[in-house]
Amino acid sequence: MNRLSPQLVFLILNIGSSFLFGLVFSANTLYYATVIKLSPLELVLVGTALELAILLFEVPTGVVADTISRKVSILIGFALIGLGFLLEGLIPAFLAILMAQVLWGIGYTFTSGATQAWLSDEISEQAANALMLRVGAYGFPIRMAIVLSVLLLAGSSLQVPIVFAGLGFLVLSAFLWLVMPELHFKPQPVPKGKLFDSLKNTLLEALRFSTKNPSMRTLLLVTIVLGAASESFDRLWQLHLLRFGLPKLELGFLSAVQQQLMVFLLLDALIDIVVLPLTLWAKRINLKSIRAITRVLLFSTGALIVCLVLFALAGGFWLALVAFVLARAIRNLQHPLHTAWLNQRLEPNIRATVLSLNGQADAVGQIAGGPLIGFLGNSSLRLALLSSALITVLTLPMYAQASQKENL
């Protein structure tokens, strides 16, 4: 099979993985809460297992992508993600879920950093930043496909879409092996028997760059704080909404499980509708300017904090729903902006490793905050969610400082 253009491959990779992740994430938290009946602490521990795997493997796998091959790293990653989701869907038990998180978490580290680095190598850094931002506009049609697919697959079992996604990632890995080009990656020469030394040198060079560059230091600190802040919101939002009682759709042709899923899938679709105009507006941002990027991040984070507080303290379902949708939309907007900031002026030979260091910083934050927030959630779900807003406040002075200096 002939190789496809990098732009087309990235769209297939991004849309395909987003669709498959969407199948899993649309079903798995409801699967955890209603089928396996995990407590708030257990829900957070599931996330901690995932982040621990990322913490341990993010940088080593990033070094592999810089030293051996971006493409090989991505293919291995999608295969491991697929195996992890298969385990999660086939065995509905807490221990199996923990093991699955570790497996797919390791897989994720092979793709994290490597994907952005591969695209930047093939089409240039600035073109890659612009393409990654434009991809956000495809969220709505992807979400509609997820809605129809999950409802069709779920039936009376939440396990089916998770198993289907696991198989899908294995197929995606095989497909990319056939069509994905890698024409501009130049691995560092590795003398025979010196592979470990080469990997170590790449890691040390990336660490030196990250610690000496003020912009990178600020960004890594922001990432740690946001990692700690995100854990309660990401793991407990569905449980919070379920305690209000979900609206009844009165759709007799859908099973009870499908109707619950339908409510959450409609929420995701609503988020994508809100994200679309934000993404179109964000195209006007000068992605070459750290000052411009961080100013948008500063103001959007202020709005995010307000939404998180409203979500935690809401006395009814509808206020909580509005706050939740706005918070998720803002976070979806911020993600490509953080990537564009991180991707500024990175040396090609350490690009994937530095991107992986950022992923590891996120894992550090989530592991540091996760278990404590989980214990808090067992006694008060609202306080656990409110902690997300309070921790996010710590990023405001960092964004403010970065927005004052173009060459921070």
Secondary structure, 3 states (H helix, E strand, C coil): CCCCCHHHHHHHHHHHHHHHHHHHHHHHHHHHHHHCCCCHHHHHHHHHHHHHHHHHHHHHHHHHHHHCCHHHHHHHHHHHHHHHHHHHHHCCCHHHHHHHHHHHHHHHHHHCCHHHHHHHHHHCHHHHHHHHHHHHHHHHHHHHHHHHHHHHHHCCCCHHHHHHHHHHHHHHHHHHHHHCCCCCCCCCCCCCCCHHHHHHHHHHHHHHHHHHCHHHHHHHHHHHHHHHHHHHHHHHHHHHHHHHCCCCCCCCCCCHHHHHHHHHHHHHHHHHHHHHHHHHHHCCCCCCCHHHHHHHHHHHHHHHHHHHHHHHHCCCHHHHHHHHHHHHHHHHHHHHHHHHHHCCCCCHHHHHHHHHHHHHHHHHHHHHHHHHHHHHHHHCHHHHHHHHHHHHCCHHHHHHHHHHCCCC
